[in-house]
Amino acid sequence: MLRILIMSDSHGRNENVELAIAQVREEIGEFQMLIHLGDVGDARELESLAGVPCYIVRGNTDYDAKLLNANVIEAGGHRIFATHGHLYQVDMRLDLLRFAALENDCDIAMYGHTHVPYLEEDPDDVTILNPGSISKPRQADHRYTYMVMEIDDEDEVTYELRYVE
């Protein structure tokens, strides 16, 4: 089983990042990868906190030239298109993100930017998700959110929206 911790929009506020990492390790178990969907603050600090391979994309408030605007990540038998989303107008529409994922032969697209969790599972096309924000949530309940994705030995994927407690 491959377990992936997915978060976005921490904006350098790593106390909730630390809490989420500890929660996952305590309640679910170890994870093998962390994907951060932009507006990270200090990418090196995040990598140090996680202690696992990290894939971090550039958000609209990130200025680290080493961060990519988008990244294609291989995970199990899946290809993930990871981006912050601001360059794909995700606050208004998701079709541009979906097309970018398809152009890159990806079956999963992940984005941040809106600070609102979202999950649209489509095993016949592209599954689209947003873990929300781990530091500045904008959904109705204003809870800090992240996601855990698990890929089993048959390449079946499950997603869980989780809250920082």
Contacts in CASP RR format, 6 or more apart in sequence:
PFRMAT RR
TARGET T0000
AUTHOR 0000-0000-0000
METHOD contacts of the structure
MODEL  1
MLRILIMSDSHGRNENVELAIAQVREEIGEFQMLIHLGDVGDARELESLA
GVPCYIVRGNTDYDAKLLNANVIEAGGHRIFATHGHLYQVDMRLDLLRFA
ALENDCDIAMYGHTHVPYLEEDPDDVTILNPGSISKPRQADHRYTYMVME
IDDEDEVTYELRYVE
1 150 0 8 1.000
1 151 0 8 1.000
1 152 0 8 1.000
1 153 0 8 1.000
2 32 0 8 1.000
2 33 0 8 1.000
2 75 0 8 1.000
2 76 0 8 1.000
2 150 0 8 1.000
2 151 0 8 1.000
3 24 0 8 1.000
3 28 0 8 1.000
3 29 0 8 1.000
3 30 0 8 1.000
3 31 0 8 1.000
3 32 0 8 1.000
3 33 0 8 1.000
3 148 0 8 1.000
3 149 0 8 1.000
3 150 0 8 1.000
4 31 0 8 1.000
4 32 0 8 1.000
4 33 0 8 1.000
4 34 0 8 1.000
4 35 0 8 1.000
4 75 0 8 1.000
4 148 0 8 1.000
4 149 0 8 1.000
4 150 0 8 1.000
4 151 0 8 1.000
5 20 0 8 1.000
5 21 0 8 1.000
5 24 0 8 1.000
5 31 0 8 1.000
5 33 0 8 1.000
5 34 0 8 1.000
5 35 0 8 1.000
5 50 0 8 1.000
5 146 0 8 1.000
5 147 0 8 1.000
5 148 0 8 1.000
6 34 0 8 1.000
6 35 0 8 1.000
6 37 0 8 1.000
6 110 0 8 1.000
6 129 0 8 1.000
6 131 0 8 1.000
6 146 0 8 1.000
6 147 0 8 1.000
6 148 0 8 1.000
6 149 0 8 1.000
7 17 0 8 1.000
7 20 0 8 1.000
7 34 0 8 1.000
7 35 0 8 1.000
7 36 0 8 1.000
7 37 0 8 1.000
7 131 0 8 1.000
7 134 0 8 1.000
7 146 0 8 1.000
7 147 0 8 1.000
8 36 0 8 1.000
8 37 0 8 1.000
8 38 0 8 1.000
8 39 0 8 1.000
8 84 0 8 1.000
8 111 0 8 1.000
8 112 0 8 1.000
8 113 0 8 1.000
8 115 0 8 1.000
8 130 0 8 1.000
8 131 0 8 1.000
8 132 0 8 1.000
8 133 0 8 1.000
8 134 0 8 1.000
9 37 0 8 1.000
9 38 0 8 1.000
9 39 0 8 1.000
9 112 0 8 1.000
9 113 0 8 1.000
9 115 0 8 1.000
9 132 0 8 1.000
9 133 0 8 1.000
9 134 0 8 1.000
9 135 0 8 1.000
9 136 0 8 1.000
10 16 0 8 1.000
10 17 0 8 1.000
10 36 0 8 1.000
10 39 0 8 1.000
10 40 0 8 1.000
10 41 0 8 1.000
10 46 0 8 1.000
10 133 0 8 1.000
10 134 0 8 1.000
10 135 0 8 1.000
11 39 0 8 1.000
11 40 0 8 1.000
11 41 0 8 1.000
11 61 0 8 1.000
11 135 0 8 1.000
11 136 0 8 1.000
12 40 0 8 1.000
12 41 0 8 1.000
12 42 0 8 1.000
12 45 0 8 1.000
12 135 0 8 1.000
13 134 0 8 1.000
13 135 0 8 1.000
13 136 0 8 1.000
14 42 0 8 1.000
14 45 0 8 1.000
14 46 0 8 1.000
14 49 0 8 1.000
16 134 0 8 1.000
16 135 0 8 1.000
16 144 0 8 1.000
16 164 0 8 1.000
17 46 0 8 1.000
17 49 0 8 1.000
17 134 0 8 1.000
18 49 0 8 1.000
19 164 0 8 1.000
19 165 0 8 1.000
20 134 0 8 1.000
20 144 0 8 1.000
20 146 0 8 1.000
20 162 0 8 1.000
20 164 0 8 1.000
21 49 0 8 1.000
21 50 0 8 1.000
23 162 0 8 1.000
23 164 0 8 1.000
23 165 0 8 1.000
24 31 0 8 1.000
24 148 0 8 1.000
24 162 0 8 1.000
25 31 0 8 1.000
28 148 0 8 1.000
31 52 0 8 1.000
31 148 0 8 1.000
32 52 0 8 1.000
32 53 0 8 1.000
33 52 0 8 1.000
33 53 0 8 1.000
33 54 0 8 1.000
33 55 0 8 1.000
33 73 0 8 1.000
33 75 0 8 1.000
34 46 0 8 1.000
34 50 0 8 1.000
34 52 0 8 1.000
34 53 0 8 1.000
34 54 0 8 1.000
34 55 0 8 1.000
35 54 0 8 1.000
35 55 0 8 1.000
35 56 0 8 1.000
35 73 0 8 1.000
35 80 0 8 1.000
35 82 0 8 1.000
35 110 0 8 1.000
36 43 0 8 1.000
36 46 0 8 1.000
36 54 0 8 1.000
36 55 0 8 1.000
36 56 0 8 1.000
36 57 0 8 1.000
37 57 0 8 1.000
37 59 0 8 1.000
37 82 0 8 1.000
37 83 0 8 1.000
37 84 0 8 1.000
37 85 0 8 1.000
37 110 0 8 1.000
37 111 0 8 1.000
37 112 0 8 1.000
37 113 0 8 1.000
37 130 0 8 1.000
37 131 0 8 1.000
38 56 0 8 1.000
38 57 0 8 1.000
38 58 0 8 1.000
38 59 0 8 1.000
38 62 0 8 1.000
38 67 0 8 1.000
38 84 0 8 1.000
38 112 0 8 1.000
38 113 0 8 1.000
39 59 0 8 1.000
39 60 0 8 1.000
39 61 0 8 1.000
39 62 0 8 1.000
39 84 0 8 1.000
39 112 0 8 1.000
39 113 0 8 1.000
40 46 0 8 1.000
40 56 0 8 1.000
40 59 0 8 1.000
40 62 0 8 1.000
40 67 0 8 1.000
41 61 0 8 1.000
41 62 0 8 1.000
41 64 0 8 1.000
43 54 0 8 1.000
43 56 0 8 1.000
43 62 0 8 1.000
43 64 0 8 1.000
43 66 0 8 1.000
43 67 0 8 1.000
46 54 0 8 1.000
46 56 0 8 1.000
47 54 0 8 1.000
47 56 0 8 1.000
55 71 0 8 1.000
55 73 0 8 1.000
55 82 0 8 1.000
56 67 0 8 1.000
57 67 0 8 1.000
57 68 0 8 1.000
57 69 0 8 1.000
57 70 0 8 1.000
57 71 0 8 1.000
57 82 0 8 1.000
57 83 0 8 1.000
57 84 0 8 1.000
58 64 0 8 1.000
58 67 0 8 1.000
58 68 0 8 1.000
58 69 0 8 1.000
58 84 0 8 1.000
59 67 0 8 1.000
59 69 0 8 1.000
59 84 0 8 1.000
59 85 0 8 1.000
59 86 0 8 1.000
59 113 0 8 1.000
60 84 0 8 1.000
60 86 0 8 1.000
60 113 0 8 1.000
62 84 0 8 1.000
69 83 0 8 1.000
69 84 0 8 1.000
69 87 0 8 1.000
70 81 0 8 1.000
70 82 0 8 1.000
70 83 0 8 1.000
70 87 0 8 1.000
70 100 0 8 1.000
71 81 0 8 1.000
71 82 0 8 1.000
71 83 0 8 1.000
72 79 0 8 1.000
72 80 0 8 1.000
72 81 0 8 1.000
72 82 0 8 1.000
72 104 0 8 1.000
72 106 0 8 1.000
73 79 0 8 1.000
73 80 0 8 1.000
73 82 0 8 1.000
74 80 0 8 1.000
75 149 0 8 1.000
75 151 0 8 1.000
76 151 0 8 1.000
76 155 0 8 1.000
77 151 0 8 1.000
77 155 0 8 1.000
78 106 0 8 1.000
78 107 0 8 1.000
78 108 0 8 1.000
78 151 0 8 1.000
78 155 0 8 1.000
78 157 0 8 1.000
79 104 0 8 1.000
79 105 0 8 1.000
79 106 0 8 1.000
79 107 0 8 1.000
79 108 0 8 1.000
80 106 0 8 1.000
80 108 0 8 1.000
80 109 0 8 1.000
80 110 0 8 1.000
81 97 0 8 1.000
81 100 0 8 1.000
81 101 0 8 1.000
81 104 0 8 1.000
81 106 0 8 1.000
81 108 0 8 1.000
81 109 0 8 1.000
81 110 0 8 1.000
82 110 0 8 1.000
82 111 0 8 1.000
83 97 0 8 1.000
83 100 0 8 1.000
83 109 0 8 1.000
83 110 0 8 1.000
83 111 0 8 1.000
84 111 0 8 1.000
84 112 0 8 1.000
84 113 0 8 1.000
85 97 0 8 1.000
85 111 0 8 1.000
85 112 0 8 1.000
85 113 0 8 1.000
86 113 0 8 1.000
88 96 0 8 1.000
88 97 0 8 1.000
88 100 0 8 1.000
88 111 0 8 1.000
89 96 0 8 1.000
90 96 0 8 1.000
90 97 0 8 1.000
90 111 0 8 1.000
90 112 0 8 1.000
90 113 0 8 1.000
90 114 0 8 1.000
90 130 0 8 1.000
91 113 0 8 1.000
91 114 0 8 1.000
94 120 0 8 1.000
94 128 0 8 1.000
97 109 0 8 1.000
97 111 0 8 1.000
97 128 0 8 1.000
98 109 0 8 1.000
98 125 0 8 1.000
98 126 0 8 1.000
98 128 0 8 1.000
100 109 0 8 1.000
101 107 0 8 1.000
101 108 0 8 1.000
101 109 0 8 1.000
101 126 0 8 1.000
101 128 0 8 1.000
102 126 0 8 1.000
106 126 0 8 1.000
107 125 0 8 1.000
107 126 0 8 1.000
107 127 0 8 1.000
108 126 0 8 1.000
108 127 0 8 1.000
108 128 0 8 1.000
108 129 0 8 1.000
108 157 0 8 1.000
109 126 0 8 1.000
109 127 0 8 1.000
109 128 0 8 1.000
109 129 0 8 1.000
110 128 0 8 1.000
110 129 0 8 1.000
110 130 0 8 1.000
110 131 0 8 1.000
111 128 0 8 1.000
111 129 0 8 1.000
111 130 0 8 1.000
112 130 0 8 1.000
112 131 0 8 1.000
112 132 0 8 1.000
112 133 0 8 1.000
113 130 0 8 1.000
114 130 0 8 1.000
114 132 0 8 1.000
114 138 0 8 1.000
115 132 0 8 1.000
115 133 0 8 1.000
115 136 0 8 1.000
115 137 0 8 1.000
115 138 0 8 1.000
115 139 0 8 1.000
116 130 0 8 1.000
116 132 0 8 1.000
116 133 0 8 1.000
116 137 0 8 1.000
116 138 0 8 1.000
116 139 0 8 1.000
117 130 0 8 1.000
117 131 0 8 1.000
117 132 0 8 1.000
117 139 0 8 1.000
117 145 0 8 1.000
117 147 0 8 1.000
117 161 0 8 1.000
118 128 0 8 1.000
118 129 0 8 1.000
118 130 0 8 1.000
118 132 0 8 1.000
119 127 0 8 1.000
119 128 0 8 1.000
119 129 0 8 1.000
119 130 0 8 1.000
119 147 0 8 1.000
119 159 0 8 1.000
119 161 0 8 1.000
120 127 0 8 1.000
120 128 0 8 1.000
120 129 0 8 1.000
121 127 0 8 1.000
121 159 0 8 1.000
122 128 0 8 1.000
127 157 0 8 1.000
127 159 0 8 1.000
129 147 0 8 1.000
129 159 0 8 1.000
131 145 0 8 1.000
131 146 0 8 1.000
131 147 0 8 1.000
131 161 0 8 1.000
132 139 0 8 1.000
132 145 0 8 1.000
132 146 0 8 1.000
133 144 0 8 1.000
133 145 0 8 1.000
134 144 0 8 1.000
134 145 0 8 1.000
134 146 0 8 1.000
134 164 0 8 1.000
135 144 0 8 1.000
137 143 0 8 1.000
137 144 0 8 1.000
137 145 0 8 1.000
139 145 0 8 1.000
143 163 0 8 1.000
143 164 0 8 1.000
144 163 0 8 1.000
144 164 0 8 1.000
145 161 0 8 1.000
145 162 0 8 1.000
145 163 0 8 1.000
145 164 0 8 1.000
146 161 0 8 1.000
146 162 0 8 1.000
146 164 0 8 1.000
147 159 0 8 1.000
147 160 0 8 1.000
147 161 0 8 1.000
147 162 0 8 1.000
148 159 0 8 1.000
148 160 0 8 1.000
148 162 0 8 1.000
149 157 0 8 1.000
149 158 0 8 1.000
149 159 0 8 1.000
149 160 0 8 1.000
150 157 0 8 1.000
150 158 0 8 1.000
150 160 0 8 1.000
151 157 0 8 1.000
152 158 0 8 1.000
END
